[in-house]
């Protein structure tokens, strides 16, 4: 017979009332994930309590309003465009049959494989003065110089909105498409019997029911917009994220950078609260057990080809154009794939991203399993807080991790030198440790959500039967849970790895000296206007991203 205390989560040798190792481990993991966010707040408040240099009044009177204004315009523009493109494409695919509809159903996810900063480099290369578009216009009309004609400014805030929207609309498309498909066909049939047209059915029936899903997708797109650095930096748009870099690295004021980071956190929290409020106000339930799905209508003639064109346009902008430009440059620089710098960047990306993904998934499994075993309130309270890292931009996490870690690392190096008489250097910030930690915190929500869902699908009777046979908790996890959830964990591992490969702001702030990844190599070469040199690394990033898109397509098949 199994001891009751063991069933409740305590170890067999621990006195009653003591937490088990699983509970303690779950609390420690949750604290590590939440700590960088708390660190940012403390660093921002440090000048107030210590009497140090406080540049907050200077920021408020000079650069902060411009940073905030540009960020809000960027978020608003991306929110409107991603909502329009993602919702419109999802409605067309979910409700109508037209040429290439089944293929476009999955192809519309492809922009997820293209980081927004790669799309920015490709757009500028395609539309700049020496690019193919303006060159063709000059040849066609006989223009001699830029003074002979007008062309829109490429490196501008509207262009940044366009690029970010083309890269991020799949978040809205994915959720909206699922919401439209889950709606009952009865409401659609009633509306049609009352003579309501196609647009009326979309506005009165489809859109209200899908609004919570659309709001969630738009919120994710806007949070990714706040996180972006490569696009806005290349387009010379000063946002809160670029302000963190300039205040910290150029003005050498960490507290000022943390204060700007706190402004970003406030924006993110407001987005999350607004998204949750919209879902609370819009709850709909299906009452019928045998719900009939909506029957797709077949479009013919010009309407069918218009639907195809409307779905192809965002695909062209979000995937075909950037992938084509990058592939063309990479083809011209085929010999660059053997460049030692690129090989090192590829190895760094593979090793750091793989290590971070493995650590993140293992920590998420330990946390979720520990919370499920524990009957205590603290681990359960901390579990939702561990998802905040995904909402926090990489630049914010960089501030929250590097500053306290550097102080601890210096103290550790001094202590080791005092004890041994040898200088070991900076062991944590001088290696990829800080980078791995940032990746794990940033993308912990992905692994935690996957692990929680996977554990929830396992029937409670199976682990209970194993416990009744004398198996310990670790043995139950290994022999009962793992065989049933390993497919989901493998998917989470791939998704976290792909996000690590594409992450730029945190990598730029936390990488060791002379330590390149594929993302930083792409950014640095493109910043030097050397897109040919950036193309091989960018192409490898795209290929890794395609693996995640293939996984998503398979999951939604």
Secondary structure per residue as TSV (DSSP state, phi and psi in degrees):
chain	resnum	aa	ss	phi	psi
A	1	X	-	360.0	140.2
A	2	X	-	-88.3	136.1
A	3	X	-	-60.4	137.4
A	4	X	H	-63.3	-35.9
A	5	X	H	-62.5	-35.4
A	6	X	H	-66.8	-39.3
A	7	X	H	-61.3	-33.0
A	8	X	T	-84.4	-1.6
A	9	X	T	116.2	-10.6
A	10	X	-	-86.1	150.7
A	11	X	-	-68.5	159.6
A	12	X	T	-68.8	-17.7
A	13	X	T	-110.1	7.0
A	14	X	S	-95.7	141.2
A	15	X	-	-64.0	158.3
A	16	X	T	-60.7	138.7
A	17	X	T	94.2	-13.3
A	18	X	-	-84.9	139.7
A	19	X	-	-73.4	149.4
A	20	X	-	-79.8	168.2
A	21	X	H	-61.9	-33.3
A	22	X	H	-65.1	-41.4
A	23	X	H	-66.9	-44.7
A	24	X	H	-63.5	-43.4
A	25	X	H	-62.1	-39.5
A	26	X	H	-62.6	-41.5
A	27	X	H	-66.3	-40.8
A	28	X	H	-63.5	-44.8
A	29	X	H	-62.0	-45.1
A	30	X	H	-61.9	-39.4
A	31	X	H	-65.6	-38.9
A	32	X	H	-63.8	-39.4
A	33	X	H	-68.6	-39.5
A	34	X	H	-82.1	-24.7
A	35	X	H	-55.3	-43.7
A	36	X	H	-59.1	-34.6
A	37	X	H	-67.5	-44.7
A	38	X	H	-63.9	-35.2
A	39	X	H	-62.5	-40.5
A	40	X	H	-59.8	-44.3
A	41	X	H	-63.7	-44.2
A	42	X	H	-65.2	-40.8
A	43	X	H	-64.6	-38.6
A	44	X	H	-65.5	-34.1
A	45	X	H	-87.4	-10.1
A	46	X	H	-55.3	-46.1
A	47	X	H	-60.7	-28.3
A	48	X	H	-68.8	-39.4
A	49	X	H	-92.3	-26.2
A	50	X	H	-97.8	-10.8
A	51	X	-	78.4	14.8
A	52	X	-	-75.8	-173.3
A	53	X	-	-68.7	120.1
A	54	X	-	-113.4	107.4
A	55	X	-	-96.6	10.5
A	56	X	H	-57.1	-47.2
A	57	X	H	-58.6	-37.6
A	58	X	H	-66.4	-41.9
A	59	X	H	-61.8	-44.0
A	60	X	H	-63.4	-35.2
A	61	X	H	-88.5	-10.0
A	62	X	T	-123.9	-83.4
A	63	X	T	-91.5	-28.7
A	64	X	H	-59.1	-43.2
A	65	X	H	-58.3	-38.3
A	66	X	H	-68.5	-43.4
A	67	X	H	-58.8	-46.7
A	68	X	H	-67.7	-42.2
A	69	X	H	-62.1	-47.4
A	70	X	H	-63.6	-39.8
A	71	X	H	-64.0	-43.9
A	72	X	H	-65.6	-41.6
A	73	X	H	-62.9	-40.8
A	74	X	H	-63.4	-46.2
A	75	X	H	-63.2	-43.2
A	76	X	H	-63.8	-45.2
A	77	X	H	-63.2	-45.3
A	78	X	H	-66.3	-39.1
A	79	X	H	-60.7	-45.5
A	80	X	H	-66.8	-45.3
A	81	X	H	-68.7	-44.6
A	82	X	H	-65.7	-37.0
A	83	X	H	-63.7	-43.1
A	84	X	H	-67.8	-49.8
A	85	X	H	-68.0	-50.5
A	86	X	H	-64.1	-43.8
A	87	X	H	-69.1	-43.5
A	88	X	H	-62.1	-45.6
A	89	X	H	-65.0	-39.6
A	90	X	H	-64.8	-40.0
A	91	X	H	-65.6	-43.5
A	92	X	H	-63.6	-45.6
A	93	X	H	-68.1	-36.9
A	94	X	H	-80.4	-20.8
A	95	X	H	-113.1	-15.4
A	96	X	E	-133.2	155.2
A	97	X	E	-108.1	130.9
A	98	X	-	-156.4	170.0
A	99	X	T	-56.1	131.5
A	100	X	T	69.3	17.1
A	101	X	H	-62.8	-41.6
A	102	X	H	-68.1	-37.6
A	103	X	H	-68.8	-45.2
A	104	X	H	-66.0	-25.8
A	105	X	H	-52.9	-38.2
A	106	X	H	-97.8	-33.7
A	107	X	H	-63.8	-27.4
A	108	X	T	-65.9	-11.8
A	109	X	T	-85.8	-12.6
A	110	X	G	-60.0	-33.9
A	111	X	G	-57.0	-18.8
A	112	X	G	-62.0	-22.4
A	113	X	G	-79.7	-13.9
A	114	X	S	-103.0	111.7
A	115	X	-	-59.8	145.4
A	116	X	H	-59.0	-35.7
A	117	X	H	-67.9	-30.2
A	118	X	H	-68.6	-40.0
A	119	X	H	-61.0	-36.1
A	120	X	H	-65.6	-44.8
A	121	X	H	-61.5	-42.1
A	122	X	H	-67.5	-40.8
A	123	X	H	-63.9	-44.1
A	124	X	H	-63.1	-43.7
A	125	X	H	-62.0	-34.5
A	126	X	H	-78.1	-34.2
A	127	X	H	-109.0	-4.8
A	128	X	S	-68.7	175.0
A	129	X	T	-56.7	-41.0
A	130	X	T	-89.5	2.9
A	131	X	S	-76.9	173.6
A	132	X	H	-65.8	-32.6
A	133	X	H	-68.7	-54.3
A	134	X	H	-68.9	-33.2
A	135	X	H	-63.1	-42.1
A	136	X	H	-65.7	-38.7
A	137	X	H	-64.1	-42.0
A	138	X	H	-65.9	-40.4
A	139	X	H	-66.9	-37.2
A	140	X	H	-71.1	-42.4
A	141	X	H	-103.5	-0.5
A	142	X	T	75.7	19.9
A	143	X	-	-71.0	145.4
A	144	X	-	-101.7	-31.8
A	145	X	S	-150.2	176.3
A	146	X	G	-66.4	-19.7
A	147	X	G	-72.8	-15.4
A	148	X	G	-83.9	-10.4
A	149	X	S	-154.6	164.6
A	150	X	-	-106.4	138.7
A	151	X	-	-139.9	139.0
A	152	X	-	-57.7	147.5
A	153	X	-	-68.7	123.7
A	154	X	S	-80.2	-48.8
A	155	X	S	-84.2	85.7
A	156	X	S	-151.0	170.3
A	157	X	H	-64.0	-43.8
A	158	X	H	-58.4	-38.3
A	159	X	H	-66.2	-37.3
A	160	X	H	-63.8	-40.5
A	161	X	H	-60.2	-43.5
A	162	X	H	-63.5	-46.5
A	163	X	H	-65.1	-46.9
A	164	X	H	-64.0	-39.2
A	165	X	H	-65.2	-40.8
A	166	X	H	-64.7	-30.7
A	167	X	H	-84.8	-26.0
A	168	X	H	-107.7	-10.2
A	169	X	H	-60.3	-26.2
A	170	X	H	-59.0	-25.5
A	171	X	H	-60.6	-43.6
A	172	X	H	-71.8	-43.1
A	173	X	H	-58.3	-44.7
A	174	X	H	-62.7	-46.6
A	175	X	H	-74.2	-39.7
A	176	X	H	-67.0	-40.0
A	177	X	H	-61.3	-43.0
A	178	X	H	-63.6	-40.9
A	179	X	H	-65.8	-41.9
A	180	X	H	-64.7	-37.6
A	181	X	H	-71.9	-27.2
A	182	X	H	-83.2	-6.5
A	183	X	S	-74.7	147.5
A	184	X	B	-74.8	147.8
A	185	X	H	-76.2	-14.5
A	186	X	H	-63.3	-43.5
A	187	X	H	-62.9	-39.5
A	188	X	H	-64.3	-41.1
A	189	X	H	-67.6	-38.8
A	190	X	H	-63.7	-43.8
A	191	X	H	-62.2	-40.4
A	192	X	H	-66.7	-37.9
A	193	X	H	-67.3	-23.9
A	194	X	T	-88.9	4.7
A	195	X	T	82.8	16.0
A	196	X	-	-75.1	131.2
A	197	X	-	-75.3	-179.1
A	198	X	H	-61.5	-47.4
A	199	X	H	-66.6	-37.4
A	200	X	H	-63.7	-39.5
A	201	X	H	-65.4	-37.4
A	202	X	I	-65.1	-46.3
A	203	X	I	-73.5	-36.1
A	204	X	I	-97.3	-27.2
A	205	X	I	-112.1	-59.6
A	206	X	I	-68.0	-48.9
A	207	X	H	-64.8	-47.3
A	208	X	H	-58.9	-38.5
A	209	X	H	-71.3	-29.2
A	210	X	H	-95.4	-1.2
A	211	X	H	-58.1	-41.0
A	212	X	H	-59.6	-42.0
A	213	X	H	-66.2	-41.1
A	214	X	H	-63.4	-42.7
A	215	X	H	-61.6	-39.0
A	216	X	H	-64.8	-42.9
A	217	X	H	-65.1	-41.5
A	218	X	H	-64.9	-38.9
A	219	X	H	-62.1	-42.3
A	220	X	H	-63.8	-43.7
A	221	X	H	-61.5	-40.1
A	222	X	H	-70.7	-34.8
A	223	X	H	-67.4	-38.9
A	224	X	H	-65.7	-31.0
A	225	X	H	-65.2	-43.6
A	226	X	H	-62.9	-35.7
A	227	X	H	-72.0	-23.1
A	228	X	-	-63.7	137.9
A	229	X	-	-125.3	-43.3
A	230	X	H	-60.0	-43.5
A	231	X	H	-67.0	-52.1
A	232	X	H	-68.0	-33.3
A	233	X	H	-67.2	-40.4
A	234	X	H	-70.2	-32.0
A	235	X	T	-90.6	4.4
A	236	X	T	58.6	39.2
A	237	X	-	-101.9	116.8
A	238	X	-	-83.0	112.1
A	239	X	-	-118.2	-179.1
A	240	X	H	-62.0	-36.0
A	241	X	H	-67.3	-44.8
A	242	X	H	-65.4	-30.4
A	243	X	H	-63.6	-35.2
A	244	X	H	-61.9	-45.8
A	245	X	H	-62.5	-48.1
A	246	X	I	-68.3	-39.9
A	247	X	I	-68.9	-37.9
A	248	X	I	-82.0	-51.6
A	249	X	I	-84.1	-34.0
A	250	X	I	-92.8	-42.1
A	251	X	S	-91.5	-8.8
A	252	X	-	57.8	42.1
A	253	X	-	-125.7	98.1
A	254	X	H	-69.1	-38.2
A	255	X	H	-63.8	-39.7
A	256	X	H	-64.1	-39.9
A	257	X	H	-63.6	-39.2
A	258	X	H	-66.9	-35.0
A	259	X	H	-65.9	-40.4
A	260	X	H	-65.3	-38.4
A	261	X	H	-61.8	-35.6
A	262	X	H	-65.7	-35.1
A	263	X	H	-62.7	-41.4
A	264	X	H	-62.7	-42.6
A	265	X	H	-61.2	-38.9
A	266	X	H	-62.0	-43.8
A	267	X	H	-61.2	-43.4
A	268	X	H	-64.8	-44.6
A	269	X	H	-61.8	-40.4
A	270	X	H	-62.4	-40.6
A	271	X	H	-61.8	-45.9
A	272	X	H	-62.7	-44.2
A	273	X	H	-65.3	-41.1
A	274	X	H	-63.7	-40.8
A	275	X	H	-64.7	-42.6
A	276	X	H	-67.2	-38.0
A	277	X	H	-64.2	-39.8
A	278	X	H	-65.2	-34.0
A	279	X	H	-72.8	-33.9
A	280	X	H	-67.5	-36.2
A	281	X	H	-78.3	-15.8
A	282	X	-	-126.6	80.3
A	283	X	-	-115.4	127.8
A	284	X	-	-130.5	145.4
A	285	X	-	-128.2	148.0
A	286	X	-	-93.7	122.8
A	287	X	-	-94.1	-22.6
A	288	X	-	-88.3	137.0
A	289	X	T	-72.8	-47.7
A	290	X	T	-94.4	64.6
A	291	X	-	-67.0	130.1
A	292	X	-	-84.0	129.6
A	293	X	B	-72.1	163.3
A	294	X	-	-70.5	133.2
A	295	X	-	-86.7	124.2
A	296	X	-	-66.1	140.7
A	297	X	E	-93.9	139.6
A	298	X	E	-85.1	125.7
A	299	X	-	-93.8	147.2
A	300	X	-	-131.9	163.1
A	301	X	H	63.5	-143.1
A	302	X	H	-65.7	-27.8
A	303	X	H	-64.9	-39.8
A	304	X	H	-64.6	-44.9
A	305	X	H	-73.9	-27.4
A	306	X	H	-66.3	-42.0
A	307	X	H	-61.3	-41.7
A	308	X	H	-62.0	-44.3
A	309	X	H	-64.3	-42.1
A	310	X	H	-62.1	-32.6
A	311	X	H	-80.8	-27.6
A	312	X	H	-76.6	-33.1
A	313	X	H	-57.3	-51.5
A	314	X	H	-64.3	-30.5
A	315	X	H	-65.7	-40.9
A	316	X	I	-62.6	-44.8
A	317	X	I	-72.7	-39.3
A	318	X	I	-86.7	-22.7
A	319	X	I	-131.6	-52.7
A	320	X	I	-62.1	-47.7
A	321	X	H	-62.2	-56.1
A	322	X	H	-63.8	-40.5
A	323	X	H	-65.8	-39.4
A	324	X	H	-65.6	-44.0
A	325	X	H	-63.4	-46.8
A	326	X	H	-65.0	-41.2
A	327	X	H	-64.5	-39.1
A	328	X	H	-61.8	-45.5
A	329	X	H	-67.4	-38.3
A	330	X	H	-66.4	-34.8
A	331	X	H	-64.6	-40.6
A	332	X	H	-68.2	-26.3
A	333	X	T	-113.0	44.1
A	334	X	G	-59.6	-31.8
A	335	X	G	-68.2	-18.3
A	336	X	G	-69.6	-15.4
A	337	X	G	-69.0	-17.0
A	338	X	G	-100.2	7.0
A	339	X	-	-62.3	131.9
A	340	X	H	-57.4	-36.5
A	341	X	H	-63.7	-40.7
A	342	X	H	-68.0	-40.0
A	343	X	H	-62.3	-43.2
A	344	X	H	-63.8	-43.1
A	345	X	H	-62.0	-39.2
A	346	X	H	-65.1	-42.5
A	347	X	H	-66.4	-42.2
A	348	X	H	-60.6	-43.9
A	349	X	H	-62.6	-45.3
A	350	X	H	-64.4	-45.8
A	351	X	H	-72.2	-47.0
A	352	X	H	-70.2	-46.9
A	353	X	H	-63.7	-41.4
A	354	X	H	-65.5	-43.4
A	355	X	H	-62.7	-45.1
A	356	X	H	-63.0	-42.0
A	357	X	H	-63.6	-44.1
A	358	X	H	-64.6	-45.5
A	359	X	H	-63.0	-39.7
A	360	X	H	-64.7	-45.8
A	361	X	H	-67.4	-42.3
A	362	X	H	-62.8	-43.4
A	363	X	H	-65.1	-38.2
A	364	X	H	-65.2	-42.1
A	365	X	H	-62.9	-44.3
A	366	X	H	-62.1	-44.1
A	367	X	H	-63.3	-50.5
A	368	X	H	-64.0	-42.9
A	369	X	H	-66.5	-40.7
A	370	X	H	-64.2	-40.2
A	371	X	H	-66.2	-38.9
A	372	X	H	-67.8	-33.9
A	373	X	H	-75.1	-32.3
A	374	X	-	-79.5	139.1
A	375	X	-	-98.6	12.6
A	376	X	-	-92.7	156.2
A	377	X	H	-78.1	-35.3
A	378	X	H	-60.9	-49.8
A	379	X	H	-59.6	-37.6
A	380	X	H	-69.2	-32.5
A	381	X	H	-70.5	-35.2
A	382	X	H	-77.7	-23.4
A	383	X	H	-56.9	-49.0
A	384	X	H	-65.3	-28.4
A	385	X	H	-68.1	-22.4
A	386	X	T	-70.9	-11.9
A	387	X	T	-83.7	-5.6
A	388	X	H	-68.1	-23.9
A	389	X	H	-61.0	-34.6
A	390	X	H	-68.5	-31.1
A	391	X	H	-79.0	-24.0
A	392	X	S	-79.6	127.5
A	393	X	-	-61.8	155.7
A	394	X	H	-60.4	-35.0
A	395	X	H	-65.0	-37.0
A	396	X	H	-65.4	-45.1
A	397	X	H	-64.1	-34.6
A	398	X	H	-59.4	-43.3
A	399	X	H	-64.9	-44.8
A	400	X	H	-71.2	-20.7
A	401	X	H	-97.7	-47.8
A	402	X	H	-68.7	-42.3
A	403	X	H	-65.2	-53.9
A	404	X	H	-67.1	-33.9
A	405	X	H	-67.6	-37.4
A	406	X	H	-64.8	-40.5
A	407	X	H	-62.8	-45.1
A	408	X	H	-65.3	-39.1
A	409	X	H	-65.7	-41.1
A	410	X	H	-65.2	-41.6
A	411	X	H	-64.4	-39.5
A	412	X	H	-64.9	-42.0
A	413	X	H	-63.9	-40.5
A	414	X	H	-65.8	-40.0
A	415	X	H	-65.9	-42.4
A	416	X	H	-66.3	-39.4
A	417	X	H	-66.9	-36.8
A	418	X	H	-68.1	-33.3
A	419	X	H	-79.8	-38.7
A	420	X	H	-107.4	-17.5
A	421	X	S	77.7	5.4
A	422	X	-	-115.3	147.5
A	423	X	-	-94.2	118.3
A	424	X	-	-96.3	-8.1
A	425	X	-	74.7	-169.7
A	426	X	-	-85.3	111.9
A	427	X	S	-80.7	-30.5
A	428	X	S	-98.0	-57.6
A	429	X	T	-77.0	-16.2
A	430	X	T	-86.1	0.5
A	431	X	T	-125.0	-169.8
A	432	X	T	-86.7	9.5
A	433	X	H	-59.0	-48.3
A	434	X	H	-61.8	-37.0
A	435	X	H	-65.9	-44.3
A	436	X	H	-63.3	-40.9
A	437	X	H	-63.0	-43.2
A	438	X	H	-63.1	-44.1
A	439	X	H	-59.8	-43.5
A	440	X	H	-63.8	-43.1
A	441	X	H	-68.4	-43.2
A	442	X	H	-62.6	-39.5
A	443	X	T	-113.2	18.9
A	444	X	H	-64.0	-32.0
A	445	X	H	-61.6	-34.8
A	446	X	H	-64.0	-49.0
A	447	X	H	-68.5	-39.5
A	448	X	H	-65.4	-42.6
A	449	X	H	-63.3	-42.2
A	450	X	H	-65.8	-43.2
A	451	X	H	-66.0	-42.0
A	452	X	H	-63.0	-43.8
A	453	X	H	-65.2	-39.0
A	454	X	H	-66.6	-44.8
A	455	X	H	-62.4	-36.4
A	456	X	H	-67.1	-22.7
A	457	X	T	-83.7	-9.8
A	458	X	S	-86.0	128.6
A	459	X	-	-62.0	130.5
A	460	X	H	-60.0	-22.4
A	461	X	H	-66.0	-28.4
A	462	X	H	-68.1	-53.6
A	463	X	H	-65.4	-31.1
A	464	X	H	-65.0	-39.5
A	465	X	H	-64.4	-41.0
A	466	X	H	-64.9	-38.7
A	467	X	H	-67.3	-37.1
A	468	X	H	-66.8	-21.3
A	469	X	T	-89.7	5.9
A	470	X	T	94.1	6.8
A	471	X	-	-72.5	139.5
A	472	X	-	-78.6	169.4
A	473	X	H	-62.1	-41.5
A	474	X	H	-64.6	-37.6
A	475	X	H	-67.9	-36.6
A	476	X	H	-63.6	-42.8
A	477	X	I	-61.6	-41.7
A	478	X	I	-77.0	-40.5
A	479	X	I	-98.4	-20.9
A	480	X	I	-107.9	-56.3
A	481	X	I	-71.8	-48.2
A	482	X	H	-57.2	-46.6
A	483	X	H	-60.1	-26.6
A	484	X	H	-87.3	-23.9
A	485	X	H	-115.0	3.3
A	486	X	H	-65.8	-30.3
A	487	X	H	-63.9	-44.8
A	488	X	H	-64.5	-40.8
A	489	X	H	-65.6	-36.6
A	490	X	H	-64.0	-40.1
A	491	X	H	-64.0	-43.9
A	492	X	H	-62.1	-39.1
A	493	X	H	-60.5	-43.8
A	494	X	H	-66.7	-43.5
A	495	X	H	-64.3	-41.8
A	496	X	H	-65.1	-42.2
A	497	X	H	-60.9	-44.2
A	498	X	H	-63.3	-41.9
A	499	X	H	-64.7	-36.0
A	500	X	H	-62.9	-40.5
A	501	X	H	-62.8	-39.0
A	502	X	H	-85.3	-16.7
A	503	X	-	-64.9	126.5
A	504	X	-	-111.5	-52.4
A	505	X	H	-58.4	-48.5
A	506	X	H	-63.9	-35.9
A	507	X	H	-66.4	-41.9
A	508	X	H	-62.8	-36.4
A	509	X	H	-80.7	-33.3
A	510	X	H	-108.7	-9.8
A	511	X	S	-68.4	148.8
A	512	X	-	-66.6	166.8
A	513	X	T	-61.3	134.6
A	514	X	T	60.1	37.7
A	515	X	-	-121.5	103.3
A	516	X	-	-100.0	146.5
A	517	X	-	-115.6	177.2
A	518	X	H	-61.1	-39.3
A	519	X	H	-66.2	-47.0
A	520	X	H	-69.7	-34.8
A	521	X	H	-65.5	-41.9
A	522	X	H	-60.3	-46.8
A	523	X	H	-63.8	-44.5
A	524	X	H	-67.0	-43.6
A	525	X	H	-66.5	-40.7
A	526	X	H	-67.5	-35.2
A	527	X	H	-64.5	-26.0
A	528	X	T	-88.4	12.3
A	529	X	T	61.4	26.8
A	530	X	-	-109.6	73.5
A	531	X	H	-67.5	-29.8
A	532	X	H	-63.1	-38.3
A	533	X	H	-72.4	-27.6
A	534	X	H	-82.4	-22.9
A	535	X	H	-60.6	-44.7
A	536	X	H	-59.4	-44.8
A	537	X	H	-66.0	-41.0
A	538	X	H	-63.5	-38.7
A	539	X	H	-64.6	-38.9
A	540	X	H	-65.3	-37.9
A	541	X	H	-62.8	-42.3
A	542	X	H	-63.5	-42.9
A	543	X	H	-62.4	-39.0
A	544	X	H	-65.7	-41.2
A	545	X	H	-62.4	-34.2
A	546	X	H	-62.9	-29.8
A	547	X	H	-63.7	-40.8
A	548	X	H	-67.7	-39.2
A	549	X	H	-63.6	-41.0
A	550	X	H	-61.6	-38.3
A	551	X	H	-65.8	-43.3
A	552	X	H	-62.9	-42.6
A	553	X	H	-62.9	-39.8
A	554	X	H	-66.4	-39.4
A	555	X	H	-68.0	-28.4
A	556	X	T	-101.8	11.3
A	557	X	-	-66.3	360.0
